[in-house]
Amino acid sequence: MSAVAQTFFQIRYVHKEFWRNPSSAFFVFAFPLMFLVIFTALLGHFTVHLGTTTVKSSTYYVAAMASYGVITACFVNTAIGMTFQREAGILKRINGTPLPAGCFLAARILYALIVAVILVVLTAVFGRVVYSADIPTGINLLHFVVILAVGAATFCALGLAITAVIPNADASAAIVNAVIMPLLFLSGIFIAFGNATPSWILWVARIFPVRHFALGMQAGFLGTPFHWSDVALVAAWGIAGLLLAVRFFSWEPRT
């Protein structure tokens, strides 16, 4: 059996594993929609200025929560799930089977991408029906697909890389959320940037991939200018994450 066939065959098992934990799967799909409703209801309806483009806050949060859903599916779930499997000895046993390690990891990354796409579609449809938000079309759709694919792959690679600094399964959620939650706030995911945003926040946000990924997603949803430099920076973080994962990813339990 070829490596490609083994990878797609392995995706079936990843799919079964994902849905055998229905509570976890529920929150993966429910959180972006829940946050969309909460932020829109809590902060009210106001106007967000994105350069020369002006959009409603509800439309802004549709794009923001779609970005959040991708990050959750690809970074958070990958990091926590792989850590739990490592500490349970599952990765060690899998590494001792004839299944190539690359096929196993590729299957998890591809399935994370599938989940991310479903999350984005659900968020877009919900936003269209409830808030009359625009859905990417034409050239915006092409830009949207590019940033979605590059961003999903990048956050999966970073999720694999961060497992190297997680000492045990109990610490996985705390460490992963300690890393990603500040970046979500500093990148305009939960709170839209305005004229009063401190310059140091804008400077810090430009360093990390979350802000550039969010800008690319906004370009698809909101029609703001699309910059290939955002794609390049997100891809650079993905390459760095992949190199770190290749070097430091462990199949052996730490405890």
C-alpha positions in Angstrom: 0.0 0.0 0.0 1.4 3.4 -1.0 2.1 6.2 1.6 -0.8 8.2 0.3 -3.3 5.3 0.6 -2.0 4.6 4.1 -2.5 8.3 5.0 -6.1 8.4 3.8 -6.8 5.0 5.4 -5.5 6.4 8.7 -7.8 9.4 8.4 -10.7 7.0 9.0 -9.3 6.1 12.4 -8.7 9.7 13.3 -12.3 10.5 12.4 -13.6 7.7 14.7 -11.3 8.8 17.5 -12.6 12.4 17.2 -16.3 11.5 17.3 -15.9 8.9 20.1 -15.4 11.9 22.4 -18.7 13.7 21.6 -18.4 16.3 24.4 -15.0 17.5 23.1 -16.3 17.5 19.5 -19.3 19.5 20.5 -17.2 22.2 22.1 -14.9 22.4 19.1 -17.8 23.2 16.9 -19.9 25.2 19.4 -17.2 27.5 20.8 -16.8 29.8 17.7 -20.5 30.2 17.3 -21.0 30.7 21.0 -18.3 33.4 21.1 -19.8 35.0 18.0 -23.2 35.4 19.7 -21.7 36.5 23.0 -19.4 39.2 21.6 -22.1 40.5 19.3 -24.7 40.6 22.1 -22.3 41.8 24.8 -20.5 44.6 22.9 -23.6 45.7 20.9 -23.8 46.7 17.3 -21.1 49.3 16.3 -19.0 50.1 13.3 -15.5 48.8 12.9 -13.0 50.8 10.8 -10.4 48.6 8.9 -8.4 51.1 7.0 -10.7 52.5 4.3 -13.2 49.7 4.9 -16.1 50.1 7.3 -18.0 47.0 8.5 -20.6 46.2 11.1 -19.2 44.6 14.3 -21.3 41.5 13.8 -19.7 41.0 10.3 -16.3 41.6 11.8 -16.8 38.9 14.4 -17.9 36.4 11.8 -14.4 36.6 10.2 -12.7 36.7 13.6 -14.5 33.7 15.0 -13.8 31.8 11.8 -10.1 32.5 12.4 -10.5 31.4 16.0 -12.2 28.1 14.9 -9.2 27.3 12.6 -6.7 28.0 15.4 -8.7 25.9 17.9 -9.0 22.9 15.5 -5.4 23.0 14.3 -3.3 24.3 17.1 -5.1 23.7 20.4 -6.6 20.3 19.5 -3.5 19.0 17.9 -1.2 20.0 20.8 -3.5 18.7 23.5 -4.5 15.5 21.7 -1.0 14.5 20.8 0.2 15.1 24.3 -2.5 12.9 25.8 -1.7 10.2 23.3 2.0 10.5 24.0 1.6 10.2 27.8 -0.9 7.3 27.4 1.8 5.4 25.5 -0.3 5.3 22.3 2.3 7.2 20.2 5.0 4.8 21.4 2.9 1.8 20.3 2.1 3.4 16.9 5.7 4.2 16.3 6.5 0.4 16.7 4.0 -0.6 14.0 4.6 -0.8 10.3 2.6 2.4 9.8 5.1 5.1 8.7 5.3 8.0 11.2 4.8 10.5 8.4 1.5 8.9 7.4 0.2 8.9 11.0 1.0 12.6 11.5 -0.2 13.6 8.0 -3.5 11.9 8.7 -4.0 14.0 11.8 -3.0 17.2 10.1 -5.4 16.5 7.2 -8.2 15.7 9.5 -7.6 18.9 11.5 -7.8 20.8 8.2 -11.1 19.1 7.4 -12.5 20.0 10.8 -11.2 23.6 10.3 -13.0 23.9 6.9 -16.2 22.6 8.4 -15.9 25.1 11.3 -15.4 28.0 8.8 -18.4 26.9 6.7 -20.6 26.7 9.8 -19.5 30.1 11.0 -20.0 31.7 7.6 -23.4 30.2 7.1 -24.5 31.2 10.7 -23.2 34.7 10.1 -24.9 35.0 6.8 -28.3 33.8 8.1 -28.2 35.6 11.5 -26.2 38.7 10.8 -26.4 39.0 7.0 -22.6 38.8 6.8 -20.9 38.5 3.4 -19.5 35.2 2.2 -16.2 35.1 0.2 -16.7 35.1 -3.6 -14.6 35.7 -6.7 -11.0 36.7 -6.1 -11.8 37.0 -2.3 -12.6 33.3 -2.3 -9.3 32.5 -3.9 -7.4 34.6 -1.3 -9.5 33.0 1.4 -8.7 29.5 0.4 -5.0 30.2 0.2 -4.8 31.8 3.7 -7.0 29.1 5.1 -4.8 26.2 3.8 -1.5 27.9 4.8 -2.8 28.9 8.2 -4.3 25.5 9.0 -1.0 23.8 8.1 1.0 26.3 10.0 -1.0 26.0 13.2 -0.9 22.2 13.0 2.9 22.3 12.7 3.1 24.7 15.7 0.7 22.4 17.6 3.1 19.5 17.1 6.1 21.6 18.0 4.7 22.9 21.3 4.2 19.3 22.6 8.0 19.3 23.1 7.6 21.8 26.0 4.5 20.1 27.6 5.7 17.9 30.4 2.5 15.8 30.9 -1.1 15.5 29.9 -2.4 17.4 32.9 -0.4 20.5 31.9 -1.3 20.5 28.2 -4.4 22.6 28.3 -2.9 25.1 30.7 0.3 25.6 28.6 -1.5 25.7 25.2 -4.1 28.2 26.4 -1.4 30.3 28.1 0.3 30.6 24.8 -2.6 31.2 22.5 -5.1 33.2 24.6 -2.9 36.3 24.9 -2.2 36.2 21.2 -5.9 36.1 20.4 -6.5 39.3 22.3 -3.3 40.9 21.0 -4.2 40.1 17.4 -7.7 41.6 17.2 -9.6 38.3 17.3 -11.7 39.0 20.4 -11.4 42.8 20.5 -11.3 44.8 17.2 -8.3 47.2 16.9 -9.1 50.9 16.8 -7.4 54.2 16.6 -6.8 54.1 20.4 -5.0 50.7 20.2 -1.5 51.2 21.8 1.3 51.0 19.3 3.2 48.4 21.3 0.2 46.0 20.9 0.3 46.5 17.1 4.0 46.0 17.1 3.8 42.7 19.1 0.9 41.5 17.0 2.9 41.8 13.8 5.5 39.4 15.1 3.2 36.4 15.5 1.2 34.5 12.9 -2.2 34.9 14.5 -2.5 38.6 13.5 -1.4 37.9 9.9 -3.8 34.9 9.6 -6.6 37.0 10.9 -5.9 39.8 8.4 -5.9 37.2 5.6 -9.3 35.8 6.8 -10.7 39.4 7.0 -9.7 40.0 3.4 -11.7 37.0 2.3 -14.8 37.8 4.4 -14.7 41.6 4.6 -13.1 42.6 1.3 -10.2 44.4 3.0 -6.8 44.6 1.2 -5.2 41.2 0.8 -1.4 41.1 1.3 0.7 38.1 0.2 3.2 39.2 2.9 0.7 38.0 5.5 0.6 34.6 3.8 4.4 34.5 3.6 4.9 35.3 7.3 2.3 32.7 8.3 4.1 30.2 6.1 7.4 31.1 7.6 6.1 30.3 11.1 4.7 27.0 9.7 8.1 26.1 8.4 9.8 27.0 11.7 7.2 24.9 13.5 7.7 22.0 11.2 11.5 22.1 11.7 11.1 22.2 15.5 8.6 19.4 15.4 10.9 17.2 13.4 13.8 17.9 15.8 12.0 17.8 19.2 8.7 15.8 18.7 8.7 12.8 21.0 6.9 9.5 20.7 7.9 8.4 24.2 6.0 9.3 27.4 7.6 11.8 29.7 6.3 10.2 32.8 
